[in-house]
Each structure stands twice: as structure tokens, then as C-alpha cells.
């Protein structure tokens, strides 16, 4: 019996090793795609947050002085309120993108542990669970992430363009109101 076990042990070890190796290419491809997608989403998030910060700073710089505000004619006050309202409304187009990215990032982070477990299992020579199903699900998530990222980039470009146009219009109004001679109200 001992001899039989000793003879079968190399076969069992070989079979287990082959089981891990059959998933090597799939896990390595998934890992590379996961890392590239993570980086792309991170870069996009930085760009999105940078644009929001820039627009917020721009809006903060366009504050009419108290003297100018007190002496605005009704049509000037209406013009300024309209410019501010258009800018605020355009800026709101960023909110759903930001929400979607935040929700995605949380779900993505939760799944990152599964990718790491596959990588660690491959390195250790022992994979647990239904590896084909894990690979299929995680690869589907990468595909979904790429599609979502493309959609966010398109929505971001549109939001940035309309917000920039509104910011430019608000700046023009701001400059005109500040340059206009201050007429005292009666």
C-alpha cells in the first residue's frame, strides 16, 4: 500500500500542477487588463475632479463687490443672475458622472480582492473555487468597466464643454459689470 501511495503521489502532484497551469494565461491576461482598466479609471477620476476644482475656483473668483452689487440696475442684476444660473446648471452635469464613477470604484475595489486571490493562488500553485466562473465574471466586469469609462468620457467632454461655455459667458458678464460705471440708485 505504501508503494502504491508513493507511486501515485507524483501523479497527483502533476495533476494538481497542471490544473493551475491551465488557468495561467487567463489569470495573467485578466490581471493585465484589470490593472490597465484600474489605471484608466483612476486617471479619468483625477481629470474629472481637476475640472470640477478648476470650475469651482473660477466661480469663486467671480464675486461682484458689494458696491457693484448694491448699484446694479435691475436689468444688470437679472443678467448677472442668469449668467450665474446658467453656469450652475451646466456644472450640475458633472454630478451624475461623479456618482457613477464613485459607485463603480467601490464595486471595482470589492472585486479587486478576487483578482488578487487568483494571482496569489497562481503564484502558490493552488487555486480555490470555480476558477473558470471567476475568470468569466471578472473579465465581464473589465469589459463593462471599459464601456462605462467610454460613456463617462463622452459625458464628461459634453459637460466640460457646456460648463466652459457658461463660465465664459459668466466671465464676460462679470467683466462688463465690473467695468461699467457705478450708477448710484436713487
Rosetta silent file (secondary structure, phi, psi, omega in degrees, C-alpha in Angstrom):
SEQUENCE: XXXXXXXXXXXXXXXXXXXXXXXXXXXXXXXXXXXXXXXXXXXXXXXXXXXXXXXXXXXXXXXXXXXXXXXXXXXXXXXXXXXXXXXXXXXXXXXXXXXXXXXXXXXXXXXXXXXXXXXXXXXXXXXXXXXXXXXXXXXXXXXXXXXXXXXXXXXXXXXXXXXXXXXXXXXXXXXXXXXXXXXXXX
SCORE:     score description
SCORE:     0.000 S_00000001
   1 L     0.000  -41.773  178.693    0.000    0.000    0.000 S_00000001
   2 H   -61.098  -39.498 -178.812    2.839    2.389    0.846 S_00000001
   3 H   -66.117  -38.621  179.524    4.416    1.686   -2.527 S_00000001
   4 H   -65.038  -42.330  178.601    1.147    2.412   -4.289 S_00000001
   5 H   -64.081  -43.332  179.358    0.792    5.743   -2.470 S_00000001
   6 H   -64.349  -33.559  178.326    4.374    6.655   -3.314 S_00000001
   7 H   -73.894  -35.041 -178.309    3.743    5.822   -6.966 S_00000001
   8 H   -81.198  -24.100 -177.371    0.516    7.816   -7.099 S_00000001
   9 H   -57.011  -47.760  178.023    1.845   10.873   -5.265 S_00000001
  10 H   -62.066  -34.221  178.228    3.804   12.243   -8.271 S_00000001
  11 H   -65.996  -41.809  179.016    0.734   11.764  -10.470 S_00000001
  12 H   -65.065  -44.372  179.168   -1.449   13.667   -8.040 S_00000001
  13 H   -62.914  -42.995  179.248    1.112   16.467   -7.756 S_00000001
  14 H   -63.135  -42.516 -179.323    1.456   16.607  -11.547 S_00000001
  15 H   -64.928  -40.835  178.964   -2.325   16.689  -11.995 S_00000001
  16 H   -67.078  -42.909  178.897   -2.709   19.499   -9.460 S_00000001
  17 H   -62.984  -39.900  179.074    0.097   21.497  -11.029 S_00000001
  18 H   -65.370  -34.927  179.355   -1.420   21.054  -14.478 S_00000001
  19 H   -61.573  -40.383  179.184   -4.758   22.282  -13.103 S_00000001
  20 H   -71.675  -43.216 -177.235   -3.209   25.570  -12.057 S_00000001
  21 H   -62.329  -31.369 -179.074   -1.212   25.947  -15.261 S_00000001
  22 L   -65.685  -17.604  179.569   -4.289   25.632  -17.429 S_00000001
  23 L  -102.734   -3.836 -175.672   -5.516   28.931  -15.954 S_00000001
  24 H   -54.192  -53.912 -176.670   -2.195   30.789  -16.095 S_00000001
  25 H   -60.299  -43.098 -179.983   -2.838   32.616  -19.392 S_00000001
  26 H   -64.243  -41.684 -179.611   -6.372   33.573  -18.384 S_00000001
  27 H   -70.186  -41.497  179.425   -5.310   34.892  -14.984 S_00000001
  28 H   -65.536  -40.459  177.521   -2.340   36.791  -16.390 S_00000001
  29 H   -64.765  -46.614  177.713   -4.484   38.361  -19.121 S_00000001
  30 H   -57.657  -46.174 -178.410   -7.175   39.278  -16.594 S_00000001
  31 H   -59.813  -45.021  179.691   -4.567   40.755  -14.259 S_00000001
  32 H   -64.402  -44.476  179.324   -3.060   42.930  -17.002 S_00000001
  33 H   -65.405  -39.767  179.755   -6.475   44.111  -18.192 S_00000001
  34 H   -61.448  -48.016 -178.935   -7.589   44.754  -14.613 S_00000001
  35 H   -63.640  -42.728  179.931   -4.525   46.868  -13.868 S_00000001
  36 H   -64.263  -42.078 -179.892   -4.825   48.832  -17.129 S_00000001
  37 H   -68.220  -41.054  176.871   -8.520   49.491  -16.539 S_00000001
  38 H   -58.459  -44.115  179.836   -7.888   50.494  -12.917 S_00000001
  39 H   -64.523  -43.391 -179.921   -5.273   52.964  -14.088 S_00000001
  40 H   -63.306  -42.687  179.163   -7.552   54.386  -16.799 S_00000001
  41 H   -66.863  -40.256  178.199  -10.430   54.881  -14.332 S_00000001
  42 H   -62.787  -44.306  178.027   -8.056   56.463  -11.809 S_00000001
  43 H   -62.520  -42.478  179.034   -6.700   58.860  -14.438 S_00000001
  44 H   -62.867  -42.435 -179.954  -10.227   59.749  -15.519 S_00000001
  45 H   -60.767  -41.734  178.003  -11.253   60.379  -11.900 S_00000001
  46 H   -63.309  -42.580  178.875   -8.306   62.742  -11.447 S_00000001
  47 H   -63.015  -46.670  179.909   -9.249   64.607  -14.634 S_00000001
  48 H   -59.205  -49.631 -179.684  -12.907   64.847  -13.587 S_00000001
  49 H   -65.341  -36.170  177.248  -12.034   66.112  -10.111 S_00000001
  50 H   -63.235  -43.454  178.545   -9.476   68.530  -11.548 S_00000001
  51 H   -64.070  -43.214  178.612  -12.041   70.035  -13.897 S_00000001
  52 H   -61.621  -41.338  179.175  -14.575   70.407  -11.101 S_00000001
  53 H   -64.494  -43.232  179.414  -11.973   72.065   -8.914 S_00000001
  54 H   -62.326  -44.619  179.605  -10.968   74.460  -11.701 S_00000001
  55 H   -66.347  -37.447  178.310  -14.560   75.461  -12.391 S_00000001
  56 H   -65.340  -41.824  177.861  -15.228   75.934   -8.681 S_00000001
  57 H   -63.576  -41.705  179.011  -12.163   78.148   -8.342 S_00000001
  58 H   -60.069  -45.878  179.198  -13.230   80.148  -11.382 S_00000001
  59 H   -63.195  -38.724  178.941  -16.678   80.703   -9.914 S_00000001
  60 H   -65.174  -27.404  179.857  -15.114   81.715   -6.604 S_00000001
  61 H   -79.257  -18.630 -177.854  -13.037   84.359   -8.353 S_00000001
  62 L  -101.135   73.406  175.849  -16.098   85.959   -9.933 S_00000001
  63 L  -115.803  121.559  177.778  -17.701   87.638   -6.979 S_00000001
  64 L   -70.107  139.691  178.182  -19.081   91.085   -7.523 S_00000001
  65 L   -64.799  162.594  179.995  -18.016   93.581   -4.911 S_00000001
  66 H   -61.857  -40.668  179.808  -20.600   94.878   -2.500 S_00000001
  67 H   -61.805  -44.980 -179.783  -20.517   98.304   -4.124 S_00000001
  68 H   -64.473  -45.298 -178.970  -21.141   96.880   -7.579 S_00000001
  69 H   -60.169  -43.113 -177.640  -23.944   94.616   -6.301 S_00000001
  70 H   -65.614  -28.704 -173.220  -25.707   97.469   -4.492 S_00000001
  71 L  -105.194   13.171  177.853  -25.622   99.667   -7.555 S_00000001
  72 L   -70.451  138.777  171.846  -26.693   97.223  -10.251 S_00000001
  73 L   -72.607  157.515 -178.224  -29.611   98.273  -12.372 S_00000001
  74 H   -54.563  -40.881 -179.578  -32.450   95.721  -12.390 S_00000001
  75 H   -69.270  -31.244  176.909  -31.562   94.507  -15.892 S_00000001
  76 H   -70.611  -41.547  178.102  -27.909   94.131  -14.860 S_00000001
  77 H   -62.309  -41.704  177.944  -28.876   92.147  -11.763 S_00000001
  78 H   -63.572  -42.088  179.545  -31.085   89.921  -13.921 S_00000001
  79 H   -62.857  -43.061 -179.895  -28.266   89.472  -16.411 S_00000001
  80 H   -66.520  -43.848  178.406  -25.821   88.503  -13.642 S_00000001
  81 H   -62.662  -38.904  178.770  -28.285   86.078  -12.034 S_00000001
  82 H   -65.517  -41.374  179.303  -28.937   84.461  -15.426 S_00000001
  83 H   -65.184  -43.448  177.584  -25.213   84.047  -16.068 S_00000001
  84 H   -64.670  -41.872 -179.920  -24.668   82.511  -12.631 S_00000001
  85 H   -63.903  -41.705  178.798  -27.697   80.248  -13.057 S_00000001
  86 H   -64.265  -39.406  178.243  -26.529   79.006  -16.457 S_00000001
  87 H   -65.531  -46.744  179.898  -23.099   78.243  -15.025 S_00000001
  88 H   -60.641  -42.930  179.495  -24.545   76.412  -12.003 S_00000001
  89 H   -64.590  -43.012  178.662  -26.869   74.403  -14.220 S_00000001
  90 H   -63.856  -39.152 -179.786  -24.045   73.455  -16.591 S_00000001
  91 H   -64.341  -29.138 -179.538  -21.863   72.450  -13.647 S_00000001
  92 L   -66.159  -16.165  178.457  -24.591   70.082  -12.429 S_00000001
  93 H   -66.463  -18.316  177.917  -23.943   67.865  -15.469 S_00000001
  94 H   -76.890  -26.153 -173.572  -20.853   66.609  -13.644 S_00000001
  95 H   -57.609  -50.000 -178.979  -22.854   65.244  -10.678 S_00000001
  96 H   -65.945  -32.460  178.178  -24.225   62.046  -12.271 S_00000001
  97 H   -64.898  -46.762 -179.601  -20.836   61.228  -13.771 S_00000001
  98 H   -60.916  -41.345  179.104  -19.181   61.657  -10.407 S_00000001
  99 H   -64.074  -45.994  179.812  -21.817   59.494   -8.713 S_00000001
 100 H   -62.180  -42.682  179.903  -21.472   56.714  -11.285 S_00000001
 101 H   -64.555  -41.336  179.811  -17.684   56.747  -11.029 S_00000001
 102 H   -64.065  -44.222  178.733  -17.833   56.619   -7.224 S_00000001
 103 H   -64.069  -43.265  179.135  -20.269   53.686   -7.242 S_00000001
 104 H   -62.332  -45.551 -177.111  -18.198   51.865   -9.835 S_00000001
 105 H   -60.186  -38.472  178.224  -14.953   52.472   -7.945 S_00000001
 106 H   -65.240  -48.821 -179.953  -16.425   50.961   -4.783 S_00000001
 107 H   -63.438  -39.966  179.226  -17.669   47.834   -6.594 S_00000001
 108 H   -62.452  -43.813  178.336  -14.387   47.576   -8.502 S_00000001
 109 H   -62.516  -37.055  177.840  -12.411   47.754   -5.270 S_00000001
 110 H   -63.935  -37.141 -178.944  -14.525   44.980   -3.782 S_00000001
 111 H   -80.724  -17.400 -179.376  -13.732   42.717   -6.750 S_00000001
 112 H   -59.844  -31.511  178.406  -10.020   43.565   -6.704 S_00000001
 113 H   -64.081  -35.025  178.399   -9.591   41.094   -3.834 S_00000001
 114 H   -67.776  -40.514  177.665  -10.843   38.303   -6.097 S_00000001
 115 H   -63.591  -44.450  179.560   -8.321   39.203   -8.777 S_00000001
 116 H   -63.362  -38.401  178.648   -5.558   39.283   -6.172 S_00000001
 117 H   -63.215  -39.570  176.976   -6.656   35.889   -4.818 S_00000001
 118 H   -64.763  -43.761  179.132   -6.371   34.416   -8.314 S_00000001
 119 H   -63.374  -44.285  179.274   -2.903   35.923   -8.762 S_00000001
 120 H   -65.167  -41.472  178.726   -1.795   34.699   -5.342 S_00000001
 121 H   -64.131  -38.708  177.441   -3.250   31.248   -5.983 S_00000001
 122 H   -64.031  -44.494  179.621   -1.459   31.035   -9.293 S_00000001
 123 H   -65.019  -36.094 -179.518    1.826   32.007   -7.661 S_00000001
 124 H   -82.656  -12.566 -179.066    1.301   29.482   -4.867 S_00000001
 125 L    80.777   18.447 -179.482    0.261   26.748   -7.291 S_00000001
 126 L  -145.372  114.317  178.478   -3.141   26.312   -5.673 S_00000001
 127 L  -106.988  142.676 -179.216   -6.381   27.843   -6.887 S_00000001
 128 L  -117.477  154.022  176.902   -9.621   27.577   -4.991 S_00000001
 129 L    82.510 -169.960 -178.826  -13.216   27.763   -6.111 S_00000001
 130 L   -87.804   87.081 -174.600  -14.695   27.711   -9.571 S_00000001
 131 H   -59.489  -45.858  178.801  -11.840   29.390  -11.428 S_00000001
 132 H   -58.224  -40.600  178.855  -13.496   29.408  -14.878 S_00000001
 133 H   -67.366  -39.076  177.582  -16.579   31.109  -13.427 S_00000001
 134 H   -62.880  -46.269  179.417  -14.420   33.611  -11.546 S_00000001
 135 H   -61.746  -42.678 -179.792  -12.460   34.431  -14.697 S_00000001
 136 H   -62.171  -47.454 -179.316  -15.639   34.780  -16.713 S_00000001
 137 H   -64.876  -42.793 -179.129  -17.259   37.103  -14.185 S_00000001
 138 H   -70.927  -37.599  175.691  -14.174   39.248  -13.689 S_00000001
 139 H   -64.864  -36.876  176.903  -13.496   39.510  -17.423 S_00000001
 140 H   -64.566  -37.377  178.444  -17.119   40.589  -17.922 S_00000001
 141 H   -66.627  -37.941  177.122  -16.586   43.265  -15.271 S_00000001
 142 H   -63.702  -44.015  178.900  -13.487   44.526  -17.114 S_00000001
 143 H   -61.576  -44.311  177.691  -15.494   44.717  -20.352 S_00000001
 144 H   -62.520  -41.035 -179.979  -18.279   46.579  -18.551 S_00000001
 145 H   -62.505  -42.108  179.311  -15.747   48.930  -16.964 S_00000001
 146 H   -64.304  -41.260  178.029  -14.257   49.818  -20.337 S_00000001
 147 H   -65.996  -42.785  178.587  -17.704   50.529  -21.770 S_00000001
 148 H   -62.228  -43.592 -179.663  -18.641   52.612  -18.718 S_00000001
 149 H   -60.520  -43.101  178.302  -15.392   54.549  -18.941 S_00000001
 150 H   -60.955  -42.084  177.460  -16.032   55.365  -22.597 S_00000001
 151 H   -64.456  -41.996  178.845  -19.520   56.616  -21.673 S_00000001
 152 H   -64.350  -39.606 -179.750  -18.167   58.704  -18.800 S_00000001
 153 H   -64.180  -40.331  178.044  -15.530   60.233  -21.043 S_00000001
 154 H   -65.346  -47.204  179.172  -18.170   61.217  -23.591 S_00000001
 155 H   -63.494  -38.610  178.849  -20.462   62.663  -20.902 S_00000001
 156 H   -63.580  -44.922 -179.876  -17.501   64.444  -19.309 S_00000001
 157 H   -60.352  -42.390  178.943  -16.476   66.053  -22.595 S_00000001
 158 H   -66.580  -43.970 -179.827  -20.031   67.327  -23.124 S_00000001
 159 H   -64.447  -41.577 -179.389  -20.321   68.572  -19.532 S_00000001
 160 H   -65.433  -42.412 -179.367  -16.942   70.265  -19.689 S_00000001
 161 H   -63.303  -47.777 -178.685  -17.759   71.965  -22.989 S_00000001
 162 H   -69.062  -35.346  178.911  -21.122   73.322  -21.825 S_00000001
 163 H   -69.304  -39.156  178.002  -19.711   74.366  -18.449 S_00000001
 164 H   -63.981  -41.389  178.231  -16.796   76.141  -20.123 S_00000001
 165 H   -62.748  -43.262  178.658  -19.202   77.995  -22.413 S_00000001
 166 H   -66.416  -37.782  178.028  -21.321   79.020  -19.418 S_00000001
 167 H   -65.392  -41.536  178.367  -18.186   80.045  -17.498 S_00000001
 168 H   -62.972  -42.543  178.588  -17.018   82.155  -20.425 S_00000001
 169 H   -65.067  -40.694  179.129  -20.417   83.857  -20.634 S_00000001
 170 H   -65.790  -39.691  178.617  -20.425   84.467  -16.889 S_00000001
 171 H   -63.466  -42.311  178.002  -16.889   85.914  -17.088 S_00000001
 172 H   -60.036  -45.577  178.505  -17.946   88.238  -19.903 S_00000001
 173 H   -64.528  -44.183  179.261  -20.904   89.443  -17.821 S_00000001
 174 H   -58.354  -48.767 -179.374  -18.734   89.755  -14.717 S_00000001
 175 H   -63.236  -41.042 -179.823  -16.126   91.827  -16.567 S_00000001
 176 H   -64.891  -42.343 -179.228  -18.797   94.042  -18.132 S_00000001
 177 H   -68.477  -36.152  178.900  -20.499   94.694  -14.794 S_00000001
 178 H   -73.558  -28.300 -179.120  -17.201   95.475  -13.100 S_00000001
 179 H   -84.391  -22.650 -177.605  -16.137   97.789  -15.930 S_00000001
 180 L   -67.447  142.037  176.201  -19.443   99.659  -16.082 S_00000001
 181 L   -62.805  138.237 -178.866  -19.554  102.941  -14.261 S_00000001
 182 L   -77.364  115.590  178.277  -21.311  102.532  -10.982 S_00000001
 183 L   -97.327  128.389 -179.581  -24.561  104.460  -11.113 S_00000001
 184 L   -74.099  135.156  176.619  -25.987  105.322   -7.761 S_00000001
 185 L   -74.730  148.421  179.749  -29.517  104.139   -7.168 S_00000001
 186 L   -95.848    0.000    0.000  -31.967  106.807   -6.203 S_00000001
